[in-house]
């Protein structure tokens, strides 16, 4: 049902949260554009190159097991800024490393400490903008999508003018430290002890609705990264496009993500997150069908754009609903979510690649279709469970 237009306001802390999430997204995504230059310089094969991505994802998963306890013992500011500074340390190690052991270790440190910061940012932003968390979290993901979209341009541009790929690492590290210095006095909210719309006497454990939305997040992130990892290869083989054309057309997928999250941030002023999440799930599946089953390159490309538009909203919308189910456990909820999303990135694209080696890329992408069907079913169940809990 449509809601009355919200009086959502962006505070200084809201902007700080957007900046921190954009920084994490930039660092997470930069391994891909950097890898060709890193491989050429240090002579890595594809297996060693892949270990950098695995190390980052594993670090994020480990952060999901530890960030909550760190924040509980030391406080959110220590976990936030300590995680950010540790991530900068990983970036520097990647920049100066001359062996696979050092560069892989740098990637793992980036994932562990950056994941810790990311968990606390999500939790604190959700607490700070509790009533309007869907809007805030979606806008944060717009910032993340924008930096990921322009990132290859910076890396490639510096490489072309002769500065080399390392300048990007040093710049992003310096910018984060500078931003931290100038924003250090902005208070980070403590964990909420009682949310304004929470009527339950105790929230000692994460409820069933949380775990249903957790599954939506797991499957949604898995589907998004499967397409991001293997979409160009699917376009090349299934749609018969030249390799350079297939790679370039994947920009439609990422552009659709930016457009989708911007649109949803506007719609969230008038519609609740449950409705928007269900619509996003239906839209993603509707786009997947021509993408996977299309008999022309035009149908496949159009399907890719619609698929990207729907799939991009899974994370911010399911995240906001999952956080809504645990108003007194924001740190714990954000940590468990990060375990799931990190595991999805670590496992599912690898599984799709393994299926493709055995049965071909077209059949392997049936895995994405299965994930989207599961998301539709589980979203409906999660929405019903949350409504029953709130009644």
HELIX and SHEET records of a PDB file:
HELIX    1   1 UNK A   12  UNK A   42  1                                  31    
HELIX    2   2 UNK A   46  UNK A   74  1                                  29    
HELIX    3   3 UNK A   76  UNK A   96  1                                  21    
HELIX    4   4 UNK A  100  UNK A  128  1                                  29    
HELIX    5   5 UNK A  130  UNK A  132  5                                   3    
HELIX    6   6 UNK A  133  UNK A  160  1                                  28    
HELIX    7   7 UNK A  166  UNK A  183  1                                  18    
HELIX    8   8 UNK A  208  UNK A  237  1                                  30    
HELIX    9   9 UNK A  243  UNK A  267  1                                  25    
HELIX   10  10 UNK A  273  UNK A  293  1                                  21    
HELIX   11  11 UNK A  297  UNK A  311  1                                  15    
HELIX   12  12 UNK A  313  UNK A  324  1                                  12    
HELIX   13  13 UNK A  330  UNK A  359  1                                  30    
HELIX   14  14 UNK A  361  UNK A  364  1                                   4    
HELIX   15  15 UNK A  366  UNK A  390  1                                  25    
END                                                                             
